């Protein structure tokens, strides 16, 4: 539901990451990492991004989203595993002392711009 | 040509939340972020909660809604200072972000209070994602909602420090499986305290108020 705000932040981050000497160069792709525990719906995000990025150097850029699975560690017996449903109980020792190692990301990893030589 | 960025999208909010946290620490104000779906009885729970703790614990409330000042009007009757935030000014946001809380806190005399309750926008999704600089997060769930809410919205139940299960006075009239909801909460967040209460009758409030007092005293 808050994809509009997230898309706005992504546009700000991506726009400010374009090096000064490459100003006005079209951005072709924005690479994102989005954890499955973050409550962002990729399709909604793409939709919001498309609307907000019009008339910016990011117009037409593809949002390349790498979805990151939820990986947890049991703080008692130390095993690490990937969960596919929200059960935060150790599958081995039944401890509830669980740390989320990954799956909450909401990161802009990189942007890809058209090669200056070819533009 | 790829240009490395590696930045968290929520960095701006997180930095603002840290500033809020520092400000609240300096003013020795305990901040409680209260979240729930719409209609869980959040405002009634807060009205009742305030009736137990004031005037001993000096309190104020920031109430977040997309529109209307209804919640603020109700809470103001308890005698505490209330600031209403209508997020439609901020684009109709479905949650309170850190900068919005900072702005609202500017309208309160933080030196005069020990507890600031932030009643977030009714929504089990987005508020879970946004740090506002609080000391504790709680979620209010009611027995008129599905038992599977905790597993449908795991992030919310994972990030909270306690849960309130409200409207237990209605249990005799409902086909509600309380054991199932408690199991679901335990799966998502083992060990998290769950307070079963009725904001209407006041039943079950003592353990919740004790927990809140203890958390405020710890700060």
Interface residues (C-beta under 8 A of the other chain):
Chain A: X1 X2 X4 X5 X6 X9 X10 X12 X13 X14 X17 X18 X19 X31 X37 X38 X39 X85 X86 X87 X88 X89 X95 X96 X97 X98 X100 X105 X106 X107 X108 X109 X110 X111 X112 X113 X114 X115 X116
Chain B: X1 X2 X3 X4 X5 X6 X7 X8 X9 X10 X12 X91 X93 X94 X95 X97 X123 X125 X126 X128 X129 X130 X150 X151 X153 X154 X155 X158 X186 X187 X188 X189 X190 X191
